[in-house]
């Protein structure tokens, strides 16, 4: 199994350690990227990715290795500490660059067979909204199985996390890793995901962006083919 971890910040704090622990327990091959070290560009709003294709993005070459790793992975783990009740700016900037892959535009069919994990930590609150920031993209990329894990570590560093909290984290990552391994190769899109796909299919049959319409027609999705089959 191949796992990709994209960390929403550079330093190796609580969020990093939980994501790394989970990947180690899943096993197999793991690739890691740190934001903004490995990709720190802000979307310019030029719409080139939507209207001309992702290759026309000014940051395409910098983003390309991460996108290739995303396509190769069986499990995609996105991690972010809570910043003002949401994900880090670095994570948001990265996800902004993949807007062209959202269901309503040009989703990649490989996504429909993957599992995704959103991990966030905070000293106190905000994990739910932070995980939602990341899960929105996973869902709209077409990933059918998404896990969310938030932990209020009550600490500002991994070394300060209590033994009681650590024990719970270890137990939770054991459980999560087992579920991911058991579901490997078996995930199916939910009714919600299928419904969203079909609505986007209707949009693309009568679309406004030739680049998106071309993608859907070439895949055969406006006819009888589906990306999860």
Secondary structure, DSSP 8 states (H G I E B T S, - for coil): -EEEEEESSSS-SHHHHHHHHHHHHH-SEEEEEETTTT---------HHHHT-GGGSTTHHHHHHHHHHHHH-SEEEEEEE-BTTB--HHHHHHHHTTGGGSTTS---GGGGG-EEEEEEEESSS-HHHHHHHHHHHHHHHT-SEEEEEEEE-SSSSGGGS-HHHHHHHHHHHHHHHHHHHHHTTT----HHHHHHHHHHHHHHHT-S-HHHHHHHHHHTTTTT--TT-
